[in-house]
Amino acid sequence: MLSDRDYMRDEDGPRGLSWTVWLIIALVAVFALEAAAEVYLGPSLQWLQRYGALSDRVWRSGWVWQLVSYQFLHGSFTHLFFNGLGVWMFGRPIEAAFGGARMLGLWLVGGLAGGLLQLAVGAAFPEGISAQVVGASAGLMTFLAIFCRLEPDARILLALIVPVPARFLFYLSLGIALFFTVVPPRDGVAHAAHLGGLLYGWLWVQTGGHQGRSPWDRWSEGWRRWRARRRAGKAHAAREVLRPPFRPTPTSTRPPAQSDAEFIAREVDPILEKIAREGIGSLTAAERQTLESARQKVTRR
């Protein structure tokens, strides 16, 4: 659950702002660049849309960067506004719970999963799927799925008006995305990308990603351990190279062994004299142990 006790402290982004805010700033900045390019360069020179929007050139021409770049582009101010609002609503609690780096990673990977599913469905239904896709909504759907799975009873305003439980919003969004992926409408909405983002967020929670037990977390932990062993091996090899060819044998700090007579004269006789003066009840535990050792030596003779 995303309760207060589970929230971890996370370093702020540059200038003290949260990483969620910086993500929204990046989306706005790219949209401003798009608008400026359209005004001053004309629609025919909108290289951001041409090279950055998700299309089948990912697999036809190897333009794999589109799987990331399309997430920062938007088709209109309304498109940007609602995606930014969703990132603000669901990104902040996820960042508070899991950290800014994990929040950004979930958004990017969720968008990647949505983009791959959109391309797969587009290859199967080339007539019903948009030729180009832009928007941050696939990663946003990942945020929504994670929040709704971890806080199923939280109240969310549907269409900013009707309060509904988070679990209802998740299943509603999943149903809409699944239906319109199977029955593609000509509405220009990338429903398959939404479905991919929702499924990735659901899978991340199901595999224990929120508890640090996802396959990615296990792989990362294994990678860190391998790197630590590798660094330790290199350090050991460096010590072997720098080790001098002749090393003097260290002088032992242990005292030389005592003979039985020396042991009795040095250790036992003072204890016997103490018994004669103060009685056997005055002996310490160490002195009693010394007497026991002396008795055993005498018995072995």
Residue, then its C-alpha position, 0 to 999 in steps of 0.5 A: m500500500l502507498s501509506d505514509r509509513d511506506y514512503m521513502r525519502d528521495e532526493d529532489g531533482p534540480r533546483g529542489l523540484s520533484w522529478t514529477v514536476w521536471l517530467i511535466i516541464a520536459l513535456v511542456a518544453v517539447f510541446a513548445l518546441e513543436a509549436a515554434a517549429e510549426v509556426y516558423l518552419g511550417p508543417s512540412l519541416q516538423w522534424l520532431q513529429r516526422y522523426g520522433a512520433l512512433s511509427d512502423r519505421v521502428w522495425r522497417s528502418g530501425w528507428v528504435w529511438q521513436l519508442v522513447s521520443y514519442q512519449f514526449l510529443h503531443g498532438s495538441f494543447t488539450h492532449l498535453f494538458f490531460n496527460g500532464l494532469g494525470v502524470w501529476m496526480f499519479g506520478r507524485p505518490i509513486e515518486a514519494a513511495f519509490g523514489g524519483a529514479r524509479m518513477l521515471g523508469l516506470w514511466l519510460v518502460g511503461g511507454l516502451a511496453g505500450g509502444l511495442l504493443q501498439l506496433a504489434v497491433g498496427a502490424a496485425f490491423p494496418e487499416g484500423i491503427s493510426a500511422q503515427v502515435v504521440g503522447a505520454s499516456a502509455g506511461l501514464m497508464t502504467f502510473l494509473a495501474i500501479f496506484c490503483r493496484l496498491e490503493p484500490d479503495a482510494r477515491i478518484l474523480l472520474a472525468l474530474i466530477v464523479p468519485v469512484p474507487a481506484r479499482f473501478l477506474f483500473y478495470l474501466s480503463l483496462g476494459i476500454a483499452l482492451f475492447f478498442t484494441v480488438v475493435p479499433p475505432r478511427d478516433g486517433v487514440a492509441h488504445a493498444a499503447h494504453l493497454g500495454g502501459l496498463l498491463y506493464g503496471w499491473l505486471w510490475v505489482q503482480t511480480g512484486g516490483h513494489q517490494g523490490r522483488s520484480p525480475w528487473d530488481r533481481w537482475s539488478e541485484g545480481w548485476r551489482r553482486w557480480r560487479a562487486r565480486r569483479r572489483a574485489g578480484k581485481a583488487h586482489a590481483a593488484r595486491e598480488v602484483l604489488r606484493p614484494p618477492f621476499r617477505p620477512t617472517p613476522t616475529s611471533t608475539r606469543p611468549p615462549a612456552q614455560s616448563d612445569a617448574e617455571f609455571i608452578a613457581r611463577e603462577v601457582d606459588p603466589i596463589l598458594e601463598k594467597i590461600a595461606r593468607e586470605g583463605i581459598g574463598s579469596l581466589t578469583a575465577a582466573e586464579r581457580q582456573t590456574l590451580e585447575s591447570a596445575r592439578q591437571k599437569v601433576t595428574r598427567r605425570 
